[in-house]
Amino acid sequence: MEAPLAESEILTLRNRFKRDAELLLQAVSEEDEKSKEAESKPLPRVNRHSVFWILASVGLTYYVDFFNVILENGDIKSWWFNVGLVLLAASLSLAAFCIVYLEWFRGIKHYDQEYPAIPPITTAAFIAASCSFNIALWPVWSFLTPVILFTQFMGVVMLISLLG
């Protein structure tokens, strides 16, 4: 009598696990559908975050007279500034190569998989350029230099994100 009872318990457990597994799989598939719907909806380009950084960058450019200081101030360490310009040009050239040539003309969407060395080289060049600019402009704005340059960077990134 014990053996048939044990078999019925096993069958009951098996059926319960099947139902639970089906419910879990349905819940996972519903979550996947919701995440796919969220991914398919593009986020709005204009948001408070973008507007804040663009306005902060424009205001800071005006307040510190950014372009006039860059062009006319004699306290700027020109060697470091030129190194920063070269590194920034290299970084932007690699980015333009990836976006314009690889993505638009050749149709390669995942260029980081085709050319895995480009993203780290571009990142390293940009970080080195930002360090060079900080060193070059430190005599002008002192400890505010990183804040000013970061605000300018974020403003440009947000402006580009609005355009593209």
ZAVEXTI-101389 format. One line per field, with one value per residue: residue number from 1; x, y, z of N, C-alpha, C in turn; residue in one letter. Coordinates in nm, 3 decimals, decimal comma, always signed. Layout:
BEGIN
nr c(NUM ...)
n.east c(X ...)
n.north c(Y ...)
n.up c(Z ...)
ca.east c(X ...)
ca.north c(Y ...)
ca.up c(Z ...)
c.east c(X ...)
c.north c(Y ...)
c.up c(Z ...)
rest c(A ...)
END
This chain:
BEGIN
nr c(1 2 3 4 5 6 7 8 9 10 11 12 13 14 15 16 17 18 19 20 21 22 23 24 25 26 27 28 29 30 31 32 33 34 35 36 37 38 39 40 41 42 43 44 45 46 47 48 49 50 51 52 53 54 55 56 57 58 59 60 61 62 63 64 65 66 67 68 69 70 71 72 73 74 75 76 77 78 79 80 81 82 83 84 85 86 87 88 89 90 91 92 93 94 95 96 97 98 99 100 101 102 103 104 105 106 107 108 109 110 111 112 113 114 115 116 117 118 119 120 121 122 123 124 125 126 127 128 129 130 131 132 133 134 135 136 137 138 139 140 141 142 143 144 145 146 147 148 149 150 151 152 153 154 155 156 157 158 159 160 161 162 163 164)
n.east c(+0,081 +0,202 +0,376 +0,214 +0,103 +0,324 +0,398 +0,182 +0,215 +0,455 +0,372 +0,192 +0,364 +0,526 +0,342 +0,275 +0,521 +0,549 +0,337 +0,420 +0,662 +0,569 +0,423 +0,631 +0,786 +0,606 +0,587 +0,848 +0,860 +0,669 +0,798 +1,017 +0,887 +0,790 +1,033 +1,138 +0,952 +1,002 +1,263 +1,225 +1,094 +1,203 +1,396 +1,311 +1,480 +1,524 +1,562 +1,548 +1,800 +1,982 +1,930 +2,008 +2,293 +2,375 +2,296 +2,447 +2,704 +2,706 +2,658 +2,882 +3,085 +3,041 +3,066 +3,334 +3,468 +3,564 +3,666 +3,811 +4,004 +4,139 +4,249 +4,405 +4,535 +4,838 +4,929 +4,879 +5,006 +5,166 +5,286 +5,172 +4,908 +4,909 +4,978 +4,748 +4,561 +4,648 +4,608 +4,332 +4,244 +4,325 +4,162 +3,903 +3,923 +3,943 +3,692 +3,526 +3,602 +3,500 +3,223 +3,144 +3,278 +3,294 +3,038 +2,840 +2,919 +3,032 +2,853 +2,886 +2,770 +2,848 +3,122 +3,312 +3,348 +3,449 +3,681 +3,853 +4,047 +4,007 +3,811 +3,943 +4,182 +4,089 +3,958 +4,173 +4,328 +4,156 +4,133 +4,401 +4,422 +4,242 +4,373 +4,605 +4,497 +4,401 +4,642 +4,758 +4,582 +4,566 +4,719 +4,558 +4,284 +4,312 +4,211 +3,955 +3,970 +3,935 +3,659 +3,548 +3,634 +3,513 +3,242 +3,223 +3,278 +3,058 +2,848 +2,901 +2,876 +2,605 +2,485 +2,560 +2,423 +2,164 +2,157 +2,211)
n.north c(-0,118 +0,116 +0,166 +0,230 +0,465 +0,627 +0,649 +0,793 +1,031 +1,113 +1,153 +1,362 +1,561 +1,585 +1,683 +1,924 +2,057 +2,081 +2,257 +2,480 +2,536 +2,601 +2,833 +2,996 +3,015 +3,148 +3,391 +3,486 +3,511 +3,711 +3,924 +3,949 +4,032 +4,280 +4,414 +4,413 +4,575 +4,814 +4,857 +4,895 +5,135 +5,452 +5,678 +6,014 +6,280 +6,538 +6,622 +6,697 +6,658 +6,675 +6,938 +7,080 +7,031 +7,144 +7,413 +7,476 +7,451 +7,649 +7,878 +7,871 +7,898 +8,159 +8,296 +8,248 +8,341 +8,171 +8,109 +8,339 +8,336 +8,098 +8,164 +8,398 +8,410 +8,421 +8,256 +7,993 +7,669 +7,603 +7,379 +7,149 +7,205 +7,186 +6,916 +6,807 +6,894 +6,748 +6,483 +6,492 +6,538 +6,296 +6,117 +6,207 +6,166 +5,885 +5,822 +5,941 +5,789 +5,538 +5,594 +5,733 +5,609 +5,321 +5,258 +5,402 +5,389 +5,130 +4,975 +4,839 +4,760 +4,677 +4,767 +4,750 +4,482 +4,394 +4,548 +4,537 +4,687 +4,957 +5,100 +5,099 +5,236 +5,483 +5,573 +5,586 +5,783 +6,001 +6,033 +6,089 +6,329 +6,491 +6,502 +6,636 +6,883 +6,970 +7,005 +7,202 +7,419 +7,469 +7,681 +7,899 +7,868 +7,725 +7,515 +7,495 +7,416 +7,130 +7,108 +7,301 +7,208 +6,953 +7,024 +7,157 +6,943 +6,769 +6,932 +6,947 +6,677 +6,629 +6,809 +6,700 +6,459 +6,550 +6,632 +6,405)
n.up c(+0,000 +0,060 -0,152 -0,390 -0,295 -0,266 -0,532 -0,635 -0,499 -0,611 -0,875 -0,833 -0,738 -0,967 -1,156 -1,032 -1,040 -1,317 -1,380 -1,231 -1,360 -1,617 -1,557 -1,466 -1,699 -1,866 -1,732 -1,761 -2,040 -2,077 -1,946 -2,116 -2,350 -2,265 -2,216 -2,474 -2,602 -2,467 -2,551 -2,822 -2,840 -2,908 -2,710 -2,617 -2,785 -2,688 -2,363 -2,010 -1,901 -2,120 -2,203 -1,975 -1,964 -2,207 -2,179 -1,951 -2,053 -2,254 -2,097 -1,928 -2,117 -2,201 -1,953 -1,861 -2,075 -2,279 -2,549 -2,613 -2,412 -2,476 -2,725 -2,677 -2,427 -2,251 -2,051 -2,097 -2,131 -2,406 -2,534 -2,412 -2,473 -2,753 -2,782 -2,670 -2,863 -3,089 -2,999 -2,951 -3,212 -3,327 -3,186 -3,259 -3,533 -3,552 -3,447 -3,639 -3,860 -3,784 -3,763 -4,001 -4,230 -4,177 -4,070 -4,222 -4,500 -4,548 -4,412 -4,172 -3,871 -3,617 -3,555 -3,361 -3,319 -3,559 -3,585 -3,327 -3,193 -3,222 -3,046 -2,778 -2,838 -2,930 -2,699 -2,518 -2,644 -2,623 -2,344 -2,281 -2,423 -2,280 -2,034 -2,113 -2,194 -1,947 -1,806 -1,966 -1,943 -1,674 -1,548 -1,606 -1,511 -1,276 -1,011 -1,109 -1,368 -1,449 -1,401 -1,572 -1,826 -1,828 -1,821 -2,065 -2,236 -2,181 -2,267 -2,544 -2,615 -2,552 -2,728 -2,974 -2,951 -2,971 -3,235 -3,382)
ca.east c(+0,000 +0,291 +0,437 +0,126 +0,088 +0,446 +0,393 +0,085 +0,279 +0,553 +0,296 +0,139 +0,477 +0,567 +0,243 +0,288 +0,642 +0,521 +0,255 +0,504 +0,758 +0,496 +0,394 +0,756 +0,824 +0,515 +0,625 +0,972 +0,831 +0,601 +0,900 +1,094 +0,806 +0,789 +1,165 +1,151 +0,871 +1,074 +1,380 +1,185 +1,055 +1,320 +1,383 +1,309 +1,613 +1,531 +1,518 +1,604 +1,942 +2,052 +1,914 +2,091 +2,435 +2,398 +2,289 +2,562 +2,821 +2,696 +2,676 +3,022 +3,165 +3,025 +3,112 +3,480 +3,521 +3,642 +3,740 +3,906 +4,114 +4,213 +4,323 +4,489 +4,601 +4,978 +4,960 +4,854 +5,126 +5,136 +5,327 +5,067 +4,786 +4,926 +4,968 +4,605 +4,495 +4,683 +4,539 +4,189 +4,224 +4,335 +4,042 +3,790 +3,942 +3,904 +3,547 +3,467 +3,628 +3,404 +3,085 +3,118 +3,322 +3,256 +2,894 +2,756 +2,956 +3,052 +2,738 +2,926 +2,706 +2,927 +3,262 +3,400 +3,377 +3,533 +3,808 +3,846 +4,148 +3,971 +3,755 +4,037 +4,278 +4,017 +3,936 +4,302 +4,367 +4,071 +4,171 +4,529 +4,395 +4,181 +4,480 +4,692 +4,426 +4,400 +4,775 +4,782 +4,494 +4,569 +4,763 +4,454 +4,167 +4,350 +4,135 +3,830 +3,996 +3,864 +3,514 +3,516 +3,651 +3,411 +3,116 +3,229 +3,267 +2,920 +2,766 +2,922 +2,819 +2,460 +2,449 +2,573 +2,315 +2,041 +2,166 +2,221)
ca.north c(+0,000 +0,231 +0,191 +0,308 +0,599 +0,701 +0,680 +0,901 +1,154 +1,152 +1,206 +1,490 +1,653 +1,608 +1,772 +2,056 +2,119 +2,117 +2,379 +2,591 +2,568 +2,670 +2,968 +3,071 +3,044 +3,251 +3,518 +3,529 +3,556 +3,841 +4,024 +3,969 +4,114 +4,417 +4,474 +4,436 +4,693 +4,930 +4,879 +4,940 +5,275 +5,539 +5,782 +6,147 +6,341 +6,655 +6,598 +6,794 +6,631 +6,734 +7,084 +7,130 +7,032 +7,240 +7,548 +7,495 +7,470 +7,781 +7,977 +7,869 +7,954 +8,304 +8,348 +8,245 +8,393 +8,053 +8,117 +8,450 +8,289 +7,997 +8,226 +8,512 +8,407 +8,379 +8,163 +7,856 +7,593 +7,575 +7,245 +7,058 +7,236 +7,129 +6,771 +6,781 +6,911 +6,634 +6,364 +6,509 +6,517 +6,151 +6,055 +6,242 +6,101 +5,745 +5,817 +5,970 +5,670 +5,435 +5,633 +5,769 +5,510 +5,183 +5,238 +5,454 +5,344 +4,986 +4,909 +4,758 +4,818 +4,641 +4,782 +4,711 +4,340 +4,381 +4,614 +4,548 +4,777 +5,098 +5,166 +5,133 +5,337 +5,611 +5,611 +5,626 +5,912 +6,107 +6,055 +6,159 +6,467 +6,566 +6,529 +6,740 +7,011 +7,011 +7,055 +7,325 +7,529 +7,483 +7,814 +7,999 +7,853 +7,655 +7,394 +7,491 +7,367 +7,006 +7,132 +7,375 +7,119 +6,848 +7,086 +7,178 +6,810 +6,721 +7,015 +6,906 +6,543 +6,641 +6,878 +6,600 +6,361 +6,612 +6,641 +6,273)
ca.up c(+0,000 +0,065 -0,282 -0,477 -0,238 -0,299 -0,675 -0,657 -0,451 -0,712 -0,988 -0,791 -0,738 -1,105 -1,218 -0,972 -1,095 -1,457 -1,379 -1,185 -1,465 -1,722 -1,510 -1,466 -1,838 -1,916 -1,669 -1,824 -2,177 -2,066 -1,915 -2,239 -2,441 -2,212 -2,238 -2,618 -2,632 -2,415 -2,636 -2,955 -2,830 -2,890 -2,608 -2,679 -2,794 -2,600 -2,227 -1,914 -1,883 -2,234 -2,200 -1,866 -2,000 -2,316 -2,123 -1,863 -2,137 -2,317 -1,991 -1,884 -2,227 -2,194 -1,824 -1,850 -2,201 -2,312 -2,675 -2,604 -2,327 -2,551 -2,834 -2,644 -2,297 -2,256 -1,943 -2,140 -2,168 -2,546 -2,575 -2,367 -2,548 -2,887 -2,766 -2,653 -2,993 -3,175 -2,947 -2,976 -3,355 -3,351 -3,130 -3,345 -3,663 -3,538 -3,430 -3,770 -3,943 -3,745 -3,790 -4,141 -4,327 -4,148 -4,049 -4,330 -4,634 -4,555 -4,351 -4,057 -3,752 -3,499 -3,597 -3,251 -3,334 -3,679 -3,555 -3,181 -3,136 -3,239 -2,927 -2,671 -2,884 -2,931 -2,559 -2,460 -2,703 -2,567 -2,204 -2,283 -2,467 -2,169 -1,935 -2,170 -2,185 -1,806 -1,773 -2,041 -1,900 -1,529 -1,504 -1,631 -1,426 -1,155 -0,977 -1,185 -1,504 -1,481 -1,402 -1,695 -1,941 -1,824 -1,859 -2,210 -2,298 -2,170 -2,354 -2,682 -2,631 -2,555 -2,852 -3,081 -2,936 -3,023 -3,381 -3,448)
c.east c(+0,086 +0,346 +0,342 +0,104 +0,208 +0,445 +0,294 +0,141 +0,381 +0,482 +0,240 +0,249 +0,519 +0,470 +0,252 +0,411 +0,622 +0,442 +0,338 +0,604 +0,690 +0,464 +0,519 +0,798 +0,733 +0,551 +0,752 +0,944 +0,756 +0,700 +0,986 +1,018 +0,802 +0,922 +1,188 +1,069 +0,941 +1,196 +1,340 +1,139 +1,178 +1,292 +1,379 +1,447 +1,628 +1,476 +1,588 +1,754 +2,023 +2,048 +2,002 +2,237 +2,465 +2,395 +2,406 +2,688 +2,820 +2,719 +2,820 +3,114 +3,159 +3,090 +3,265 +3,548 +3,617 +3,727 +3,844 +4,028 +4,201 +4,302 +4,427 +4,566 +4,743 +5,016 +4,942 +4,986 +5,104 +5,176 +5,220 +4,937 +4,794 +4,920 +4,821 +4,528 +4,522 +4,609 +4,388 +4,157 +4,232 +4,210 +3,920 +3,801 +3,903 +3,753 +3,477 +3,487 +3,525 +3,263 +3,060 +3,155 +3,267 +3,104 +2,811 +2,790 +2,969 +2,939 +2,772 +2,869 +2,787 +3,075 +3,359 +3,432 +3,467 +3,673 +3,816 +3,947 +4,104 +3,910 +3,855 +4,140 +4,212 +3,996 +4,065 +4,347 +4,284 +4,107 +4,304 +4,512 +4,335 +4,284 +4,572 +4,625 +4,419 +4,534 +4,799 +4,704 +4,494 +4,617 +4,656 +4,342 +4,193 +4,261 +4,000 +3,847 +3,925 +3,713 +3,472 +3,526 +3,548 +3,274 +3,112 +3,211 +3,123 +2,826 +2,779 +2,860 +2,667 +2,411 +2,456 +2,460 +2,181 +2,041 +2,156 +2,117)
c.north c(+0,126 +0,264 +0,267 +0,450 +0,685 +0,739 +0,793 +1,036 +1,206 +1,213 +1,344 +1,597 +1,688 +1,704 +1,914 +2,128 +2,161 +2,247 +2,499 +2,634 +2,642 +2,814 +3,055 +3,108 +3,150 +3,388 +3,573 +3,580 +3,689 +3,952 +4,054 +4,057 +4,259 +4,486 +4,500 +4,558 +4,820 +4,961 +4,935 +5,086 +5,362 +5,645 +5,919 +6,210 +6,458 +6,615 +6,697 +6,779 +6,696 +6,885 +7,145 +7,140 +7,132 +7,382 +7,576 +7,521 +7,608 +7,891 +7,985 +7,926 +8,106 +8,360 +8,354 +8,297 +8,290 +8,071 +8,228 +8,408 +8,190 +8,063 +8,328 +8,504 +8,352 +8,280 +8,017 +7,791 +7,537 +7,434 +7,144 +7,080 +7,175 +6,977 +6,731 +6,794 +6,794 +6,508 +6,373 +6,488 +6,368 +6,080 +6,082 +6,179 +5,954 +5,731 +5,843 +5,853 +5,561 +5,470 +5,653 +5,655 +5,371 +5,165 +5,284 +5,394 +5,193 +4,908 +4,819 +4,824 +4,793 +4,647 +4,749 +4,562 +4,315 +4,435 +4,637 +4,645 +4,923 +5,160 +5,193 +5,238 +5,475 +5,662 +5,659 +5,761 +6,025 +6,136 +6,129 +6,304 +6,549 +6,596 +6,639 +6,877 +7,061 +7,068 +7,190 +7,443 +7,551 +7,622 +7,922 +7,988 +7,773 +7,533 +7,387 +7,435 +7,235 +7,024 +7,201 +7,284 +7,008 +6,904 +7,112 +7,046 +6,760 +6,802 +6,975 +6,768 +6,550 +6,712 +6,782 +6,498 +6,419 +6,615 +6,505 +6,180)
c.up c(+0,000 -0,073 -0,374 -0,425 -0,272 -0,447 -0,703 -0,608 -0,553 -0,832 -0,955 -0,793 -0,881 -1,175 -1,163 -1,026 -1,241 -1,463 -1,336 -1,292 -1,579 -1,683 -1,510 -1,608 -1,899 -1,860 -1,733 -1,965 -2,176 -2,035 -2,038 -2,337 -2,395 -2,237 -2,387 -2,660 -2,586 -2,501 -2,772 -2,954 -2,814 -2,784 -2,677 -2,677 -2,698 -2,463 -2,135 -1,898 -1,996 -2,231 -2,090 -1,907 -2,112 -2,262 -2,028 -1,943 -2,203 -2,213 -1,943 -1,991 -2,223 -2,067 -1,816 -1,977 -2,262 -2,438 -2,675 -2,520 -2,405 -2,657 -2,789 -2,513 -2,309 -2,149 -1,983 -2,179 -2,309 -2,589 -2,536 -2,443 -2,689 -2,885 -2,750 -2,783 -3,086 -3,129 -2,969 -3,124 -3,390 -3,303 -3,218 -3,483 -3,658 -3,522 -3,564 -3,865 -3,912 -3,788 -3,939 -4,235 -4,298 -4,140 -4,169 -4,466 -4,645 -4,491 -4,234 -3,932 -3,626 -3,534 -3,485 -3,254 -3,455 -3,654 -3,404 -3,120 -3,139 -3,112 -2,815 -2,712 -2,882 -2,789 -2,495 -2,514 -2,645 -2,421 -2,196 -2,327 -2,354 -2,060 -1,985 -2,162 -2,041 -1,763 -1,840 -1,986 -1,749 -1,484 -1,521 -1,529 -1,298 -1,132 -1,047 -1,326 -1,534 -1,488 -1,532 -1,816 -1,944 -1,866 -2,010 -2,284 -2,296 -2,259 -2,499 -2,707 -2,639 -2,681 -2,970 -3,073 -2,984 -3,175 -3,448 -3,405)
rest c(M E A P L A E S E I L T L R N R F K R D A E L L L Q A V S E E D E K S K E A E S K P L P R V N R H S V F W I L A S V G L T Y Y V D F F N V I L E N G D I K S W W F N V G L V L L A A S L S L A A F C I V Y L E W F R G I K H Y D Q E Y P A I P P I T T A A F I A A S C S F N I A L W P V W S F L T P V I L F T Q F M G V V M L I S L L G)
END
